[in-house]
């Protein structure tokens, strides 16, 4: 039983590192894409910019606080006080990574949704099944994304190129 208590935090830490890698990969993808295509603009509306700014500040505060609690808990009481802050940090990293996937960048020839770059010429059958959903066919697949905080006029203007 003691071995299980040591393995689970290691697995949670590996999951934390994986999602931190995904967040860093997303940021690097945005930087590389905007350097390559100077016409890329963020598609967030004002509410979205405020929302993602607040979420980023909260995430950074949680990250710094949980790292501090893990270090101080380990120094005071050993490994047993590291588990709760590690779990909180992992869950908040998972949620932050999930929310980042809904940011859309629009360019002259390409659209960046999450970490995936789509070419406007290959996007077919754009539909809006709900007010906050975008569904489109790309190649042989039908993809769907959330557009809750995306500027509608910029979205519709850029997707006019698909027709």
Backbone torsions as a table, in degrees:
resi	resn	phi	psi	omega
1	UNK	NA	-34.9	179.4
2	UNK	-66.5	-31.9	178.1
3	UNK	-65.9	-37.7	178.2
4	UNK	-65.0	-37.3	178.6
5	UNK	-67.2	-21.6	176.5
6	UNK	-91.7	-27.6	-177.7
7	UNK	-77.2	-40.2	-176.1
8	UNK	-61.3	-46.5	176.9
9	UNK	-63.3	-32.1	176.9
10	UNK	-66.3	-41.8	177.2
11	UNK	-65.1	-40.6	177.2
12	UNK	-63.5	-39.7	178.0
13	UNK	-65.1	-38.1	177.5
14	UNK	-65.6	-40.5	176.7
15	UNK	-63.1	-41.6	176.9
16	UNK	-59.5	-46.6	178.8
17	UNK	-62.1	-37.8	179.4
18	UNK	-63.3	-46.1	-179.2
19	UNK	-71.9	-31.1	172.1
20	UNK	-64.2	-39.8	175.8
21	UNK	-61.1	-41.6	179.4
22	UNK	-64.1	-39.0	178.1
23	UNK	-65.7	-45.0	178.3
24	UNK	-64.5	-40.1	177.8
25	UNK	-61.9	-39.8	178.2
26	UNK	-63.0	-44.6	-179.8
27	UNK	-65.1	-41.9	178.1
28	UNK	-64.7	-38.6	177.9
29	UNK	-62.6	-42.0	178.4
30	UNK	-63.5	-45.4	-179.1
31	UNK	-63.2	-45.6	-179.3
32	UNK	-64.7	-41.4	-178.2
33	UNK	-68.2	-41.0	179.0
34	UNK	-70.5	-27.8	174.5
35	UNK	-72.4	-38.5	-178.7
36	UNK	-72.5	-43.3	-178.9
37	UNK	-117.2	103.3	-176.0
38	UNK	-69.2	-13.3	-178.6
39	UNK	-86.3	-1.7	-179.3
40	UNK	-66.6	127.3	176.2
41	UNK	-129.4	148.7	178.3
42	UNK	-72.1	134.2	-175.5
43	UNK	-92.6	11.5	-178.3
44	UNK	-74.8	141.1	172.5
45	UNK	-83.4	-176.4	-175.8
46	UNK	-63.1	-42.8	177.5
47	UNK	-61.2	-40.1	179.6
48	UNK	-65.8	-41.0	178.6
49	UNK	-64.1	-41.6	177.8
50	UNK	-65.7	-45.4	-179.2
51	UNK	-59.2	-50.2	-177.3
52	UNK	-70.9	-29.2	174.4
53	UNK	-66.2	-45.4	178.9
54	UNK	-64.6	-43.7	179.5
55	UNK	-62.3	-39.3	179.1
56	UNK	-66.1	-43.5	178.5
57	UNK	-63.6	-43.2	178.5
58	UNK	-63.1	-42.8	179.7
59	UNK	-62.9	-44.2	179.2
60	UNK	-64.6	-38.6	177.6
61	UNK	-65.2	-42.2	177.6
62	UNK	-64.1	-42.3	-179.3
63	UNK	-62.6	-48.7	-179.5
64	UNK	-64.7	-43.3	179.5
65	UNK	-63.2	-43.3	-178.7
66	UNK	-70.8	-35.4	175.7
67	UNK	-64.9	-41.9	176.7
68	UNK	-61.5	-45.1	179.7
69	UNK	-65.2	-36.0	177.8
70	UNK	-65.6	-44.2	-178.5
71	UNK	-68.1	-47.6	-178.4
72	UNK	-68.3	-37.0	176.8
73	UNK	-64.8	-39.3	178.1
74	UNK	-66.8	-40.5	-179.4
75	UNK	-69.9	-31.6	-178.3
76	UNK	-84.8	-50.5	-169.9
77	UNK	-122.7	2.7	179.8
78	UNK	93.3	-160.4	-171.2
79	UNK	-71.6	-20.8	-175.9
80	UNK	-65.6	-28.1	-180.0
81	UNK	-88.0	5.6	180.0
82	UNK	-92.2	-22.7	-171.1
83	UNK	-63.9	-49.1	-176.7
84	UNK	-64.1	-49.7	177.1
85	UNK	-61.9	-33.4	177.7
86	UNK	-65.0	-42.6	178.0
87	UNK	-65.1	-42.9	179.0
88	UNK	-63.4	-43.2	179.2
89	UNK	-64.7	-39.4	179.2
90	UNK	-65.9	-43.7	-179.8
91	UNK	-67.2	-39.9	179.0
92	UNK	-68.7	-35.4	176.3
93	UNK	-66.6	-39.7	176.7
94	UNK	-62.2	-45.4	179.8
95	UNK	-65.9	-42.4	179.9
96	UNK	-64.1	-41.9	177.7
97	UNK	-62.9	-40.4	178.7
98	UNK	-62.5	-42.7	-178.7
99	UNK	-70.2	-31.2	179.4
100	UNK	-65.8	-24.5	-176.2
101	UNK	-69.8	-10.3	-178.0
102	UNK	-97.7	4.1	176.4
103	UNK	-82.4	132.4	-177.4
104	UNK	-117.7	134.5	174.4
105	UNK	-112.7	133.3	-178.5
106	UNK	-108.7	134.3	175.2
107	UNK	-123.9	-175.0	-179.3
108	UNK	-73.3	-37.3	-178.1
109	UNK	-118.0	-15.5	-174.1
110	UNK	-132.3	159.1	174.9
111	UNK	-129.0	135.0	-179.0
112	UNK	-109.9	112.4	177.1
113	UNK	-115.2	113.4	-174.7
114	UNK	67.3	-123.8	177.7
115	UNK	-104.7	8.0	-174.0
116	UNK	-109.1	131.8	178.6
117	UNK	-99.5	127.7	179.0
118	UNK	-114.6	143.1	176.0
119	UNK	-91.7	132.6	-178.6
120	UNK	-58.9	-33.3	-175.9
121	UNK	-67.3	-22.7	-177.9
122	UNK	-99.0	-3.5	178.8
123	UNK	-84.1	127.2	-179.8
124	UNK	-126.8	159.3	174.0
125	UNK	46.2	70.3	176.9
126	UNK	-83.5	125.1	178.2
127	UNK	-133.5	159.7	177.3
128	UNK	-122.3	87.1	-176.6
129	UNK	-65.6	-30.5	174.8
130	UNK	-134.4	170.8	-179.2
131	UNK	-66.6	-23.1	-177.0
132	UNK	-112.6	15.8	-179.4
133	UNK	-125.6	144.9	173.9
134	UNK	-124.2	127.5	178.4
135	UNK	-123.9	133.8	178.9
136	UNK	-148.4	156.5	177.3
137	UNK	-98.8	128.5	178.1
138	UNK	-129.8	109.2	-174.5
139	UNK	68.1	-123.0	179.8
140	UNK	-98.7	-2.0	-175.8
141	UNK	-107.9	150.8	172.4
142	UNK	-105.9	122.7	-176.8
143	UNK	-114.1	153.7	-179.2
144	UNK	-138.8	139.6	178.2
145	UNK	-140.5	160.7	179.0
146	UNK	-87.4	134.6	180.0
147	UNK	-123.6	33.8	-175.5
148	UNK	-60.3	-43.7	-176.3
149	UNK	-107.3	22.2	-178.5
150	UNK	-96.8	140.2	178.8
151	UNK	-66.8	117.1	-174.5
152	UNK	-64.0	-41.5	-178.0
153	UNK	-66.0	-39.8	178.4
154	UNK	-68.1	-38.1	178.8
155	UNK	-64.8	-49.2	-177.5
156	UNK	-67.4	-37.9	179.4
157	UNK	-64.2	-43.0	-178.1
158	UNK	-74.0	-32.6	179.8
159	UNK	-80.5	-5.1	172.4
160	UNK	-64.4	-23.4	-179.3
161	UNK	-72.1	-12.5	-177.4
162	UNK	-78.9	-16.6	-174.8
163	UNK	-86.2	NA	NA
